[in-house]
Amino acid sequence: MKRTDFSVDWLFAACAPDTELLPWNAQFTPVDLPHDWQIRHADDLYRDGTLFYRKYFFVTDVPGTRRMLWFGGAYMDTTVFVNGTEVGQWKYGYTSFWFDITDALHEGQNEVLVRCNLRHPNSRWYSGAGLYRNVELWEAPDLHLMPDGLYVAAKEGDNGVWTVAVTAEAGSVTAASAGRTLTLHLTDDNGSLLGTAAIPADAWAALP
């Protein structure tokens, strides 16, 4: 999976609390991420507001490629739109999340718009507000390992013999996985092969 930093050249606008649609006259200013709107109002840390982040980017169509947006953190109650289409929501403000945006993209210039609704009181005396961590653009083939989908657990047994359990989640949004097998290779520090495991296609996890 190719991961590209997506944190520069954003535009930002702060609007009235619970603004559902971007006002036609919203005043945008350039920002780079991470960006915290709340810290800029130290005299009023409990101010509510709806925060919009907009970014334009170009896409070249590559058949068989999926594109995803990963957010390191967004506070709070976040909705992501690509070219006017809602691609996902994330309510919680303290964990990373990602959405597959492939079906909302088109060749050429595209727009991503992120809306964060900040309301008080919330979980902490100071939470920050907006896209307060980096954003990445991910690219992967139709058939791929799911993000954070590889799990390895090692357990020492008798006489210094170790057992290594590996679980992998593969994703496919097309028929490309039919009849395919995912093979995992375990090597030591020198690259010598220690073992392999094959996972048939019918055991793979499918992207929603």
N, C-alpha and C positions, 0 to 999 in steps of 0.2 A: 504494500500500500504506500502510495506517495503522499506525503504530508507537506503542505505549503503554508507558510505563515500568511495570515489573512488579516493582519492587525493594523495596517496602515491605510491612509486615504479614506477614512470614513467621514460622514457628515452627521452632525448631532443637532437635535432640537428638543427643547423642554416645553411641554404643553400642560394644560390644566389637568388636574387629577381625573382619572377614568375617561380620558379621551379615547374613543374607540377607533375613529378614522383620522388619518393624517390631515390636519387642516390645510387648505389650499395655500394659506399665507404663512405657513410655519417658517420660522427663521432658522436656517441651518448654518452651523459653523463647522469648519474642518477640525477633526480630532484624530488622534491615533490611540490605539488601545494598548494597555488597559486605560479605562477612563472611568472616573468616579465623579458623578454630578454632585453628590451629597457633600463631599468634602469641600466643595467650593462655596458652601453656605454654612460656614462654621458657627455663624450667629443664629442659625435656624436649622438644626440638625433633624428636626421632625417635620420638615416640609414635605408634603405629598406632591406627586406629579406623575405625568406620563412622559416617558422618555423615548424618543425615536432615534434610531441609528440607521443611516442609509449608506449603501456602498454600491458603486457601479463597477462591473468587471466584464471582461471579454471571455468567451468560451468558444473553443474550436471543437466541433463534433468529432469524437473518436468512437467509432462503433465498438460496442462491447465494454464501455467504460461507465462506471457509476461514480457520481460525485456527491460528497457529503460535506456538510458544514459542522464543525465541532466547536463548541463554546466552552471555555475553561470555567466560566462562571458569569451569571447574569442575575442581577437583583432588581426586581423580582417579578413574578407572574409574567413570564416572557412568551411572546408569540413571534414567530418568524415567517415572513412572507418572501417569496421569490417571484418576481415579475407579477405581483399582485395576487399570487396564489398562496394560501396558507399552507406551509409545509410541516408545522408542528407547534406545540405549546410545551412549556416547562414551567411549572408553578414554583418549584423549590429554588431557593436562591444560592445554595451553598455547594452544589455539586455540578460537575461537568455534564454535558449532554450533546447529542448530535442528531442530525436529521439527514436523510437521503433526499437530495434536492434535484436529482437527475431529471425527473419527469416534468419539472417546472422550468427547466432551462431551454434556451434556444440558441442557435448559432449566432455569434456576434455579441453585442452588448447586452448585459443582463443587470437586473437590480435586485439587491437584497435589502429588505426593510425589517428592522427588529423593533418591537414595541415592548417596553418594560413599564409595568404599573407599580409605582412605589406608594405604599400606604402605611400609615402608622396608626396605632402601635404595631410593631412586628417582633421578631424573635430576639433582637438584641438592641442594646442602647445605641450602638452604631453599626450599621450593616454595610454602608456603602450603597451606591445606586448606579444602575446601568450595567454596561459591559465592562466589569471591573477586572477581567482577566483576558488573556489572548484568545483569538479566534483562528482556526485553521481550516483550510480547504483540503479535503481528502479525495484522492482518486484511486479507484480500485477496479479490477476487471469484474465482469458480471459474476464470475465464480471466484470467491475470495474468502479468507478467514475473516470472521466478524471482528470488529474493533474490540480489543480487550477480551478476545474469545479463546485465548490459549492459556490453559491452566496446567501447571506442573507441580507435583507433590512427591517428595522423596522420603522414604522411611528406611531406617537402618534395621536390619534383622540380625539373626544369629551369625556368628563367625565373620562379621564385617561385610555381610552380603546386603546390598541395598536394593530396594524395590522402588522403581520410579513409575508413577502413574501420570499419564498425560491425557488430558481431555481437550478437544478442539471443537469450536463451533464454526462451521463454514456457512456462508450465505450465498444464495443464488436467487435472482429474480427472473430468470429465464429458464428455458428447458435445457440450458447448457450443461446442467449437472447430471442429466439422465445417463445412466450407465458408467458414470465416472467414479473414481476412487481417490480419496485423499490419503496420501502416504506421509507419515511423520518420521523423521530421522533424528535419532538421538546420538550426539557425538560427544567426545571428551574435549578437553582444552586444546588438544593437538589436532582435532578434526577427525580422529579415528572413529569409525562407526561402532556404536555400542548396541544399537537395536533399532528396529523399525516397527511401525504399527500402521495398519491400513483401516480406513474408515469408509464404508460403502456409502453411496450417495443417499440411500434411503434413511441414513442415520444423521444426515446433515440438518442443521437448523436453516429455515428459510427466512429471508427478510420479509417484514410485513409489507 
